[in-house]
Amino acid sequence: MLEQGQDNALLRFALGSAFLKYGKYAEAAVHLARAVEFDPGYSAAWKLYGKALQQQDKKAAAIDVYLQGIKAAESQGDIQAAKEMRVFVKRLQRQ
């Protein structure tokens, strides 16, 4: 689909999610970063993006992404996603 020029947030989220599932964290992060560029309010993409960075031991970057994700989630009324990302940030800050 990308080769055909059908690039969008949902496609990038799906690709990032698939790469994450198979432990390809760097590739996942690339696609998830693109997903949130397409749609800055996409809280699920922010959450997975943070997870992909966290799995690469990029603690500071993951915290930054989660904090941006919290803002995005709150702006969309996605309280559960914001709450989950707050927990992830607290855990990372304690490490």
C-alpha positions in Angstrom: 0.0 0.0 0.0 2.9 2.4 0.8 4.4 1.7 -2.6 1.1 2.6 -4.2 1.1 6.0 -2.3 -1.7 5.1 0.1 0.1 6.4 3.2 -2.0 7.4 6.2 -2.1 7.2 10.0 -4.1 4.0 10.1 -1.8 2.1 7.7 1.3 3.3 9.7 -0.3 2.3 13.0 -1.0 -1.2 11.6 2.5 -1.5 10.3 4.0 -0.3 13.6 1.8 -2.6 15.6 2.8 -5.6 13.5 6.5 -4.8 13.8 6.1 -4.3 17.6 4.4 -7.7 17.8 7.4 -9.4 16.2 10.0 -7.6 18.3 11.2 -5.3 15.5 11.1 -2.2 17.8 13.1 0.2 15.6 10.9 -0.4 12.6 7.8 -0.1 14.7 9.0 3.2 16.1 9.5 4.6 12.5 6.0 3.7 11.4 4.4 4.9 14.7 6.2 8.2 14.5 4.8 8.6 11.1 1.3 7.7 12.3 1.3 10.5 14.9 2.7 12.9 12.3 -0.4 12.2 10.2 -2.8 12.3 13.2 -1.4 14.0 16.3 -4.5 13.1 18.2 -4.1 9.3 17.6 -3.6 8.3 21.3 -3.3 4.6 20.5 -0.4 5.3 18.2 1.3 7.5 20.8 1.0 4.7 23.3 2.5 2.1 21.0 5.2 4.5 19.9 6.3 5.0 23.5 6.3 1.2 24.0 8.5 0.8 20.9 11.0 3.3 22.2 10.9 1.8 25.7 11.7 -1.6 24.3 14.8 -0.1 22.7 15.9 1.3 26.1 15.3 4.8 25.0 13.9 5.9 28.3 13.9 9.7 27.9 12.5 9.5 24.4 9.7 7.1 25.6 8.8 9.4 28.4 8.6 12.4 26.0 6.4 10.4 23.6 4.1 9.3 26.4 3.8 12.8 27.7 2.8 14.0 24.2 0.4 11.0 24.0 -1.2 12.0 27.3 -1.9 15.5 25.9 -3.3 14.0 22.7 -5.4 11.5 24.5 -6.9 14.2 26.8 -7.6 16.5 23.9 -9.6 13.6 22.3 -11.4 12.7 25.5 -9.5 9.3 25.7 -9.2 9.2 29.4 -8.2 5.6 29.6 -5.3 5.9 27.3 -4.1 9.0 29.2 -4.3 7.1 32.4 -2.3 4.1 31.0 0.4 6.4 29.6 0.7 8.2 33.0 1.4 4.8 34.6 4.1 4.0 32.0 5.7 7.4 32.6 5.8 6.8 36.4 7.3 3.4 36.0 10.0 4.7 33.7 10.8 7.6 36.0 11.3 5.2 38.9 13.8 3.1 37.0 
